[in-house]
């Protein structure tokens, strides 16, 4: 009630703060964990033990309370308003509730190994508030995510000369960059950092900074972190997502310029470039000995890792076996626990 009263005269509330809070807790947990990434890949027979600092144990409940308060305030404020701008997108709400029920609630309650935790309610409340967000709140969320991720990545880079074993995995040998340590920064894992860098770059693509120098610096930091994280999944995802954004944004204008009868030069050059690309691909397929090169590549260590998605095929096999045993509600939310 107090949160609703404080923000009753604000149209957007403070829900965009959750991005700062989440990344702050992630950074704090990993910074104070005392981990050593240089030896993490050498102990295959040991279960990784997460060291939880007392300060993190103290701050975690407060951060959770903050997230629930900010999200709950937005939900309550939405329903007590009477203006037309507060109308709920009912179809999207129903779809989200069904998604949460099918992926979180049903396995937790009806799975082969049911398990309940208060953490499972957080996505429902926060997601509910996100679905109800207005256009102004979405703009604030984009800006907050962009800034928070930039600070998160910069902090990880600044720790390289100070605590290299905390943020760099020097023993990593499965990447496409031999001899280059894998950057995990203040994220739990290098793959997580790669996905966060990808998200930050997509936010920059959608909502660039107004200052040119700051925008260029942010792009340089994001691309550097994405490169050093050496996550092929993040690389592929970034290319595909960026292509989708560019097609949606620039596609209609590009097609208009291609078919413009008044100024046909752009269309002619585009068609010639497309034809040249097709001819080049055809020549490569016919005379480039692609089959021999592919066979040689997949016989190498890098090719074997790519074929198995760096061991993910085994994870999928386990998940598929469990799905066959429990095809309706699955194993339960504790499938990947250390126990």
C-alpha positions in Angstrom: 0.0 0.0 0.0 2.9 2.4 0.8 4.5 1.7 -2.6 1.2 2.4 -4.3 0.7 5.6 -2.4 4.3 6.8 -3.2 3.9 6.2 -6.9 0.2 7.1 -7.2 1.1 10.4 -9.1 3.6 8.7 -11.4 2.6 7.2 -14.7 5.4 4.7 -14.9 6.5 3.8 -11.4 10.0 2.4 -10.7 9.9 -1.1 -12.1 12.9 -0.4 -14.4 15.0 -0.5 -11.2 14.7 -4.3 -11.1 17.4 -4.5 -13.8 19.9 -2.7 -11.7 19.0 -4.8 -8.6 19.3 -8.1 -10.4 22.6 -7.4 -12.0 24.0 -5.9 -8.8 23.2 -9.1 -6.9 24.7 -11.3 -9.6 27.9 -9.2 -9.6 28.1 -9.1 -5.8 27.6 -12.9 -5.5 30.4 -13.7 -8.0 32.7 -11.0 -6.8 32.6 -12.2 -3.2 32.5 -15.9 -4.1 36.3 -16.2 -4.3 36.1 -18.5 -7.3 39.1 -19.5 -9.4 38.1 -20.0 -13.0 41.6 -21.1 -14.0 41.1 -24.4 -12.3 37.4 -24.9 -12.8 37.7 -27.0 -15.9 40.4 -29.3 -14.4 38.1 -30.8 -11.8 35.6 -32.9 -13.7 34.9 -35.4 -10.9 34.0 -32.8 -8.3 30.7 -31.1 -7.9 31.1 -27.3 -7.9 30.4 -25.8 -4.5 29.0 -22.3 -4.6 30.4 -20.2 -1.8 27.8 -17.8 -0.5 29.2 -14.7 1.2 27.4 -13.6 4.4 26.8 -10.2 2.8 25.1 -11.9 -0.2 22.9 -13.9 2.2 21.9 -10.7 3.8 21.2 -8.7 0.6 19.4 -11.5 -1.3 16.1 -11.3 0.6 16.2 -7.5 0.5 16.6 -7.6 -3.3 13.8 -10.1 -3.6 11.6 -8.0 -1.5 12.4 -5.0 -3.7 11.6 -6.8 -6.9 8.3 -8.0 -5.6 7.4 -4.6 -4.2 8.2 -2.8 -7.5 6.3 -5.4 -9.6 3.4 -5.7 -7.2 3.0 -1.9 -7.0 2.6 -1.8 -10.8 0.0 -4.6 -10.8 -2.1 -3.0 -8.1 -1.7 0.5 -9.6 -2.9 -0.8 -12.9 -6.1 -2.3 -11.5 -7.0 0.7 -9.4 -6.7 3.1 -12.4 -9.8 4.0 -14.4 -8.3 5.6 -17.5 -8.2 3.9 -20.8 -4.5 3.7 -21.0 -4.6 1.1 -18.1 -6.6 -1.5 -20.0 -4.9 -4.9 -19.8 -3.9 -6.8 -23.0 -6.1 -9.7 -22.0 -4.9 -12.2 -24.6 -1.2 -11.6 -23.7 -2.0 -12.0 -20.0 -3.8 -15.3 -20.6 -0.9 -16.6 -22.7 1.7 -15.6 -20.1 -0.3 -17.2 -17.3 -0.7 -20.4 -19.3 3.0 -20.4 -20.1 4.0 -20.0 -16.4 1.5 -22.6 -15.3 2.8 -25.1 -17.9 6.5 -24.5 -17.4 6.7 -23.7 -13.7 3.6 -24.5 -11.7 2.6 -27.9 -13.3 6.1 -29.5 -13.0 6.6 -28.2 -9.5 3.2 -29.6 -8.3 2.6 -32.6 -10.6 6.0 -33.7 -11.8 7.5 -37.1 -10.9 9.6 -35.3 -8.2 7.4 -32.3 -7.0 9.2 -29.5 -5.3 7.9 -26.1 -4.2 9.8 -22.9 -3.6 8.8 -19.3 -3.1 11.2 -18.4 -5.9 8.7 -19.9 -8.4 6.2 -17.1 -7.7 8.6 -14.3 -8.6 8.4 -14.8 -12.4 4.6 -14.8 -12.2 4.5 -11.4 -10.4 7.3 -9.8 -12.3 6.1 -11.1 -15.6 2.5 -10.0 -14.9 3.7 -6.5 -14.2 5.9 -6.6 -17.4 2.9 -7.6 -19.5 0.9 -4.6 -18.1 3.7 -2.2 -18.9 2.9 1.0 -20.8 4.9 2.4 -23.7 6.7 4.8 -21.4 7.6 2.0 -19.0 9.0 -0.1 -21.8 11.2 2.8 -22.9 12.5 3.1 -19.4 13.1 -0.6 -19.2 15.1 -0.5 -22.4 17.2 2.4 -21.1 17.8 0.8 -17.7 18.7 -2.6 -19.2 21.1 -0.9 -21.6 22.9 1.1 -18.8 22.9 -1.7 -16.3 24.4 -4.2 -18.7 27.0 -1.7 -19.8 28.1 -1.1 -16.2 28.1 -4.8 -15.6 30.4 -5.5 -18.6 32.7 -2.6 -17.8 33.1 -3.8 -14.2 34.1 -7.3 -15.5 36.7 -5.9 -17.8 38.2 -3.6 -15.1 38.8 -6.7 -12.9 41.0 -8.4 -15.5 44.3 -6.8 -14.3 43.1 -6.9 -10.6 41.6 -10.4 -10.2 42.3 -12.3 -13.5 41.4 -15.8 -12.1 38.0 -14.4 -10.9 36.9 -13.2 -14.4 39.1 -15.2 -16.9 39.2 -18.9 -17.6 42.8 -19.4 -18.8 42.4 -23.2 -18.9 39.7 -23.0 -21.6 40.8 -24.9 -24.7 37.5 -25.7 -26.5 37.0 -22.3 -28.2 37.7 -21.1 -31.7 40.4 -18.7 -30.4 43.4 -20.8 -29.3 45.4 -19.4 -26.5 42.8 -16.6 -25.7 41.4 -16.9 -22.2 37.6 -17.1 -21.9 36.0 -14.1 -20.2 33.3 -14.8 -17.7 33.4 -11.3 -16.0 31.1 -11.0 -13.1 28.6 -13.5 -14.6 28.2 -17.0 -13.3 29.6 -18.4 -16.5 31.1 -17.2 -19.8 28.0 -18.4 -21.6 25.9 -16.3 -19.3 28.1 -13.3 -20.0 27.8 -13.8 -23.7 24.0 -13.9 -23.5 24.0 -10.7 -21.4 26.4 -9.0 -23.8 24.1 -10.0 -26.7 21.1 -8.5 -24.8 23.0 -5.3 -24.2 23.9 -5.0 -27.8 20.3 -5.6 -28.9 19.2 -2.9 -26.5 21.7 -0.5 -28.1 20.5 -1.5 -31.5 16.9 -0.7 -30.5 17.6 2.3 -28.2 21.0 3.8 -28.9 22.5 6.5 -26.6 22.0 10.0 -27.7 25.6 10.9 -27.4 27.6 9.5 -30.3 30.8 8.9 -28.3 29.0 7.1 -25.6 27.1 5.0 -28.1 30.3 4.0 -29.9 32.0 3.2 -26.6 29.1 1.0 -25.5 29.2 -0.9 -28.8 33.0 -1.4 -28.5 32.6 -2.7 -25.0 29.7 -5.0 -25.9 31.3 -6.5 -28.9 34.6 -7.0 -27.1 32.9 -8.8 -24.2 30.8 -10.9 -26.7 34.0 -11.8 -28.5 36.0 -12.7 -25.4 33.1 -14.7 -23.9 33.7 -17.2 -26.8 30.1 -18.4 -26.6 29.1 -19.7 -30.1 25.5 -19.8 -28.9 25.6 -16.1 -28.1 27.4 -15.3 -31.4 24.8 -17.1 -33.5 21.9 -15.6 -31.5 23.2 -12.1 -31.8 23.6 -12.4 -35.6 20.1 -13.9 -36.0 18.4 -11.4 -33.6 20.2 -8.4 -35.1 19.2 -9.5 -38.6 15.6 -9.8 -37.5 15.6 -6.3 -36.0 17.3 -4.8 -39.2 14.8 -6.6 -41.5 11.8 -5.3 -39.5 13.3 -1.7 -39.3 14.9 -1.4 -42.7 13.1 -4.0 -44.8 10.2 -1.9 -46.0 12.4 1.1 -46.9 14.9 -1.1 -48.7 12.1 -2.7 -50.8 10.8 0.7 -51.7 14.2 1.9 -52.8 14.7 -1.3 -54.8 11.4 -0.8 -56.7 11.6 2.9 -57.1 11.1 3.7 -60.8 12.2 7.3 -60.5 15.7 6.3 -59.1 16.4 2.8 -60.3 20.1 2.9 -59.7 19.9 1.4 -56.2 17.6 -1.4 -57.3 19.9 -2.3 -60.3 23.0 -2.4 -58.1 21.2 -4.5 -55.4 20.0 -7.0 -58.0 23.5 -7.2 -59.5 25.0 -7.8 -56.1 22.5 -10.5 -55.3 23.2 -12.2 -58.7 27.0 -12.1 -58.0 26.5 -13.6 -54.6 24.4 -16.4 -56.0 27.0 -17.1 -58.7 29.8 -17.1 -56.1 27.9 -19.6 -53.9 27.2 -21.8 -56.8 30.9 -21.8 -57.9 32.0 -22.6 -54.4 29.6 -25.5 -54.2 30.8 -26.9 -57.6 34.5 -26.3 -57.4 35.3 -25.7 -53.7 35.4 -29.4 -52.6 33.0 -28.6 -49.8 32.3 -32.2 -48.9 36.0 -32.9 -48.3 36.5 -29.8 -46.3 33.4 -30.5 -44.2 34.6 -34.1 -43.6 38.0 -32.9 -42.5 36.5 -30.3 -40.2 34.2 -32.7 -38.5 37.0 -35.1 -38.0 38.9 -32.5 -36.0 38.4 -31.6 -32.3 36.7 -28.4 -33.1 34.3 -30.2 -35.5 33.5 -32.8 -32.9 32.6 -30.1 -30.4 30.4 -28.3 -32.9 28.7 -31.6 -33.9 27.9 -32.3 -30.2 27.2 -28.7 -29.4 30.0 -28.9 -26.8 28.4 -31.7 -25.0 24.8 -30.4 -25.1 23.7 -33.5 -27.0 24.2 -35.5 -23.9 22.1 -33.0 -21.9 19.4 -33.3 -24.5 19.6 -37.1 -24.4 19.1 -37.1 -20.6 16.2 -34.6 -20.9 14.6 -36.7 -23.6 14.9 -39.9 -21.5 13.2 -38.2 -18.6 10.5 -36.9 -20.9 9.8 -40.4 -22.1 9.4 -41.6 -18.5 7.2 -38.7 -17.5 5.7 -37.3 -20.8 3.0 -35.0 -19.3 4.6 -33.1 -16.3 8.2 -34.2 -16.5 10.7 -35.0 -13.9 10.2 -31.8 -11.9 12.1 -28.6 -11.3 15.0 -30.3 -9.5 16.2 -32.3 -12.6 19.5 -30.4 -12.9 20.3 -30.0 -9.2 23.7 -31.2 -7.9 22.0 -33.9 -5.9 
